[in-house]
Every structure is written in C-alpha cells, then in structure tokens.
Amino acid sequence: ERQNLESQGASAMLHGSACPVKSNRKGVRKGKKLDIDTFYALKFQNEGRTLASDNVFRGTILTYHVKKGYGYLEPKDWKSLPPSANEKLAGAFARNGASSGLYFRKPDLKDGFEPKKGDRVSFQVYVDEHSAGAENVSGVQ
C-alpha cells in the first residue's frame, strides 16, 4: 500500500497537494512536501531504470528548462545507441509523435554541470518502463 501511495502521489506530494491524511475541510489535504531529492529517488525507484550499455555517447543539448528541471539532447549518431534504447524510443515516438530528442532530468546531470542550448555533452543511455533517456550527462570540450 505504501509503494502504491508513493507511486501515485510522489509528484503531487512534492507540490504539497496530496497526502494520505485528509484535513477537516472537504476536499482539502494537508501534508508534508517532499524535498526534491526524495521526490526523484521515489520516481527513479518506480520507473525501473536500467543502464542500456556501459558505452558513453556524445551529443548536443537541444533545450534545458532550469525551473522545470528537465531537457532534451540530440545524440551525435542515433543509430549508435544500444538496440534496447532504439526499440524503446521507436515505441515512444510512435505513441507521442515526432522526437524532440533524448530526455534527461536535473538528477541525470553530473555534479556542477549546468547545460545550455548548444552545449556538447557526453552521456550514457538508460531504458525504463516507458522509453529511454540520458543519464550521467556532462559537458565536453
């Protein structure tokens, strides 16, 4: 039951809008907000992430939304990505339409790296229950 609450409420709890404890007022819930590290730890746990390969790839940052904590990068060579990642991405592109790049989040960035559009990067590729994405993203010269 706890895991179900965590998977359904992690995002809402981060923003303070959901909690298993109801208040006395109808429709109003009170609860402790999750800190960002706890939020992402729960999210990663429920996604079933696995590293698609030990290889390190190169690419370019397409966009990064600092306030929202996510962005997209374009691999230098899409075909060089692991077959498991390409299969997941093909399924996601079929469901969602055109690709906007390989997804990454703030916790996927190496410590101290602040991406900007056009930055050249190195990264590893993961697959999860939905698609594939980039992790260990860092700048390169």
N, C-alpha and C positions, 0 to 999 in steps of 0.2 A: 504494500500500500504506500509506503514511504517513497519508493522509487517511482511509482505512478504519479504521486503528487509532485515529485521533483521534476519529472519529465514534462508534465503538463503545466507546471506553474513556475518554472525557473525564470522564464522571460518576464512574466507578469510580476513575480516577486522582486525582481531586480528594480522594477519601477514602482514598487510598493502598492500594486493594485490587486494582489491576490495573496491569500494566506488561508491555511486550513481553519483559522479561528475567525468566526463571524463577530461583528460588533452587535450592539443592541439596536442599532438603526437598520431598518430594512435596506438591503442592497449595498450596504457599506461594509467593507472588510478592512481590518487593520492588520498589519503585520510588519515584521522587521524586513527592511530592504536587504537584499543580498549585495555584498560587495562584488565588484567586477570580477575579481579572481575566482570567487566561489561560483559565480554565475557561469563563467567559462569552464570551470572544472566539471560542473554538472552537465553542461551542454556537451563537452567532449566525451564524457562518460556515456552519454545516451546516444551518441552518433555512431559508435562502433568504428572509429577511425583505425586504419592500419596503413603503415608506410607501403607504398606500391613498389618501391625499389630503393636500394641504397644509393643509387646514382644521384648526382647533383646536376641540375639543368640550369640553363641561362634564359633570360627573358628581359622584358621591359615593363615597367609599371604603366598601366593604362589610366588608372584612377585610384585614388585613395581618399575616403571620406573620414577625416580625423574625428569629427564629432560622433559619427556612427560606428567607427572602429572596424571598417571593412573596405576592401578594394578588389581590384582585378589586375592581373598581369597577363601579358601575352608571351608565351614561350617562344624562343627563337625558332624552334622546329617542333610543331605539334606532333609530327609523326615519330619523333624520337621518344615521346613519353611512353611509359610502360603500357602494354596491351590492356591490362586491367583498368587503367585510368582512361584510356581511349574508349573502351567499351562503356564505362560509366558516363563519360562525357557525351558520347553519342546518344545515349538514352536521355540524358538531361536536356540536350539540345533539341531532341525530338519533342520532348514534353513542353519545353519553355520557349522554343523558337530559336532565333539566331544567338550565337555565342557572343558574350561580351568579355570573354577572357576567362582565365583561371582564377577562381575565388580564393581570397585569403582574409583572415581576421587579424586584429591587433595582436592577439597572443601568438600568432604564427610568425611574427616578425622577430628577428634576432634582437637581443637587448641593445638599445641605443639607436637602432635604425629607424629613421623617420622617412618613409617613402614619399616621393613626389613624382608627378606625371613625367614620364620620360626617363626616369632613373633606370639604369641597367642593374639587374639583380641576378643572384643565384638562388636556387630553391630546391626543395625536394617535393615529391608528389605523394599525396595520401588518397586513399579511397575510403568512403564511408557508405552508409546505407542509402544515401541519395545520389551522390555524384563523386567527383574528385576535386581536389583543391591543392593549394600550395602551402607548404609549411617551411620553417627554418629559412624564411626569406631574408636576404641580406644584400646590401649594396656591393657592387663590384666596380673596379676601375676600368 
